[in-house]
Every structure is written in structure tokens, then in C-alpha cells.
């Protein structure tokens, strides 16, 4: 099993790829919030929420057998 394939950005094929792209997306959203608000607290909440949603989502998909 490879860590990343070229098509993983469409639909991750393994949990590591899903976490990788989830964290990349969270960083992009957090930077957008930072440039808009300039508040560390708001940016931190957004980043923490994004990471938690990514981890819980990957855990749920892994438990239900999505990644095979």
C-alpha cells in the first residue's frame, strides 16, 4: 500500500492520505481565518476543530471498512 497516489486528492484511498489532505485543508482554512480576523484564539479554534473533524472522520471511515 502506497502512502499517496496521484488521485488521492479526489478521494483518499487510505487513512494516512486522508489525514494528510485533511490537515493540509485545515491549514489552508486556518490561514484564511487568520488573514481575515488576525485573532489567535479564533484561528486556533478553527485549526483544532478541523484536526478533530479530520481524525474522527478518518476513524469512522476506517471502522466502517471504507479503506478496505
CNS distance restraints for C-alpha pairs under 8 A (distance, minus, plus):
assign (resid   3 and name CA) (resid  14 and name CA) 7.45 0.50 0.50
assign (resid   3 and name CA) (resid  16 and name CA) 6.54 0.50 0.50
assign (resid   3 and name CA) (resid  17 and name CA) 6.24 0.50 0.50
assign (resid   4 and name CA) (resid   8 and name CA) 6.35 0.50 0.50
assign (resid   4 and name CA) (resid  17 and name CA) 5.86 0.50 0.50
assign (resid   7 and name CA) (resid  11 and name CA) 7.00 0.50 0.50
assign (resid   7 and name CA) (resid  12 and name CA) 7.61 0.50 0.50
assign (resid   8 and name CA) (resid  12 and name CA) 4.27 0.50 0.50
assign (resid   8 and name CA) (resid  13 and name CA) 6.11 0.50 0.50
assign (resid   8 and name CA) (resid  17 and name CA) 6.76 0.50 0.50
assign (resid   8 and name CA) (resid  18 and name CA) 7.96 0.50 0.50
assign (resid   9 and name CA) (resid  21 and name CA) 7.00 0.50 0.50
assign (resid  12 and name CA) (resid  17 and name CA) 5.56 0.50 0.50
assign (resid  12 and name CA) (resid  18 and name CA) 5.13 0.50 0.50
assign (resid  13 and name CA) (resid  17 and name CA) 6.84 0.50 0.50
assign (resid  13 and name CA) (resid  18 and name CA) 7.50 0.50 0.50
assign (resid  13 and name CA) (resid  67 and name CA) 6.16 0.50 0.50
assign (resid  14 and name CA) (resid  18 and name CA) 6.41 0.50 0.50
assign (resid  14 and name CA) (resid  67 and name CA) 5.49 0.50 0.50
assign (resid  15 and name CA) (resid  19 and name CA) 6.17 0.50 0.50
assign (resid  15 and name CA) (resid  58 and name CA) 6.08 0.50 0.50
assign (resid  15 and name CA) (resid  62 and name CA) 7.00 0.50 0.50
assign (resid  15 and name CA) (resid  67 and name CA) 7.01 0.50 0.50
assign (resid  16 and name CA) (resid  20 and name CA) 6.09 0.50 0.50
assign (resid  17 and name CA) (resid  21 and name CA) 6.16 0.50 0.50
assign (resid  18 and name CA) (resid  22 and name CA) 5.90 0.50 0.50
assign (resid  18 and name CA) (resid  54 and name CA) 7.83 0.50 0.50
assign (resid  18 and name CA) (resid  58 and name CA) 6.70 0.50 0.50
assign (resid  19 and name CA) (resid  23 and name CA) 6.05 0.50 0.50
assign (resid  19 and name CA) (resid  54 and name CA) 6.33 0.50 0.50
assign (resid  19 and name CA) (resid  55 and name CA) 6.78 0.50 0.50
assign (resid  19 and name CA) (resid  58 and name CA) 6.96 0.50 0.50
assign (resid  20 and name CA) (resid  24 and name CA) 6.27 0.50 0.50
assign (resid  21 and name CA) (resid  25 and name CA) 6.06 0.50 0.50
assign (resid  22 and name CA) (resid  26 and name CA) 6.10 0.50 0.50
assign (resid  22 and name CA) (resid  50 and name CA) 7.70 0.50 0.50
assign (resid  22 and name CA) (resid  51 and name CA) 7.32 0.50 0.50
assign (resid  22 and name CA) (resid  54 and name CA) 5.56 0.50 0.50
assign (resid  23 and name CA) (resid  27 and name CA) 6.12 0.50 0.50
assign (resid  23 and name CA) (resid  50 and name CA) 7.51 0.50 0.50
assign (resid  23 and name CA) (resid  51 and name CA) 6.32 0.50 0.50
assign (resid  23 and name CA) (resid  54 and name CA) 7.30 0.50 0.50
assign (resid  24 and name CA) (resid  28 and name CA) 6.38 0.50 0.50
assign (resid  25 and name CA) (resid  29 and name CA) 6.24 0.50 0.50
assign (resid  26 and name CA) (resid  30 and name CA) 5.96 0.50 0.50
assign (resid  26 and name CA) (resid  46 and name CA) 7.94 0.50 0.50
assign (resid  26 and name CA) (resid  47 and name CA) 6.06 0.50 0.50
assign (resid  26 and name CA) (resid  50 and name CA) 5.35 0.50 0.50
assign (resid  26 and name CA) (resid  51 and name CA) 6.76 0.50 0.50
assign (resid  27 and name CA) (resid  31 and name CA) 6.07 0.50 0.50
assign (resid  27 and name CA) (resid  47 and name CA) 6.96 0.50 0.50
assign (resid  28 and name CA) (resid  32 and name CA) 6.27 0.50 0.50
assign (resid  29 and name CA) (resid  33 and name CA) 6.25 0.50 0.50
assign (resid  29 and name CA) (resid  46 and name CA) 7.81 0.50 0.50
assign (resid  29 and name CA) (resid  47 and name CA) 7.89 0.50 0.50
assign (resid  30 and name CA) (resid  34 and name CA) 6.08 0.50 0.50
assign (resid  30 and name CA) (resid  43 and name CA) 5.60 0.50 0.50
assign (resid  30 and name CA) (resid  44 and name CA) 7.73 0.50 0.50
assign (resid  30 and name CA) (resid  46 and name CA) 6.06 0.50 0.50
assign (resid  30 and name CA) (resid  47 and name CA) 5.63 0.50 0.50
assign (resid  31 and name CA) (resid  35 and name CA) 6.16 0.50 0.50
assign (resid  31 and name CA) (resid  43 and name CA) 7.62 0.50 0.50
assign (resid  32 and name CA) (resid  36 and name CA) 6.22 0.50 0.50
assign (resid  33 and name CA) (resid  37 and name CA) 5.95 0.50 0.50
assign (resid  33 and name CA) (resid  38 and name CA) 7.63 0.50 0.50
assign (resid  33 and name CA) (resid  42 and name CA) 7.60 0.50 0.50
assign (resid  33 and name CA) (resid  43 and name CA) 5.97 0.50 0.50
assign (resid  33 and name CA) (resid  46 and name CA) 7.83 0.50 0.50
assign (resid  34 and name CA) (resid  38 and name CA) 4.86 0.50 0.50
assign (resid  34 and name CA) (resid  39 and name CA) 6.34 0.50 0.50
assign (resid  34 and name CA) (resid  40 and name CA) 7.28 0.50 0.50
assign (resid  34 and name CA) (resid  42 and name CA) 7.81 0.50 0.50
assign (resid  34 and name CA) (resid  43 and name CA) 5.60 0.50 0.50
assign (resid  37 and name CA) (resid  42 and name CA) 7.70 0.50 0.50
assign (resid  39 and name CA) (resid  43 and name CA) 6.26 0.50 0.50
assign (resid  40 and name CA) (resid  44 and name CA) 5.89 0.50 0.50
assign (resid  41 and name CA) (resid  45 and name CA) 6.18 0.50 0.50
assign (resid  42 and name CA) (resid  46 and name CA) 6.24 0.50 0.50
assign (resid  43 and name CA) (resid  47 and name CA) 6.11 0.50 0.50
assign (resid  44 and name CA) (resid  48 and name CA) 5.95 0.50 0.50
assign (resid  45 and name CA) (resid  49 and name CA) 5.96 0.50 0.50
assign (resid  46 and name CA) (resid  50 and name CA) 6.07 0.50 0.50
assign (resid  47 and name CA) (resid  51 and name CA) 6.20 0.50 0.50
assign (resid  48 and name CA) (resid  52 and name CA) 6.12 0.50 0.50
assign (resid  49 and name CA) (resid  53 and name CA) 6.05 0.50 0.50
assign (resid  50 and name CA) (resid  54 and name CA) 6.09 0.50 0.50
assign (resid  51 and name CA) (resid  55 and name CA) 6.17 0.50 0.50
assign (resid  52 and name CA) (resid  56 and name CA) 6.01 0.50 0.50
assign (resid  53 and name CA) (resid  57 and name CA) 5.82 0.50 0.50
assign (resid  54 and name CA) (resid  58 and name CA) 6.09 0.50 0.50
assign (resid  55 and name CA) (resid  59 and name CA) 6.05 0.50 0.50
assign (resid  56 and name CA) (resid  60 and name CA) 6.06 0.50 0.50
assign (resid  57 and name CA) (resid  61 and name CA) 6.15 0.50 0.50
assign (resid  58 and name CA) (resid  62 and name CA) 5.94 0.50 0.50
assign (resid  59 and name CA) (resid  63 and name CA) 6.09 0.50 0.50
assign (resid  60 and name CA) (resid  64 and name CA) 6.18 0.50 0.50
assign (resid  61 and name CA) (resid  65 and name CA) 6.28 0.50 0.50
assign (resid  61 and name CA) (resid  66 and name CA) 5.21 0.50 0.50
assign (resid  61 and name CA) (resid  67 and name CA) 7.04 0.50 0.50
assign (resid  62 and name CA) (resid  66 and name CA) 5.77 0.50 0.50
assign (resid  62 and name CA) (resid  67 and name CA) 5.89 0.50 0.50
assign (resid  62 and name CA) (resid  68 and name CA) 7.99 0.50 0.50
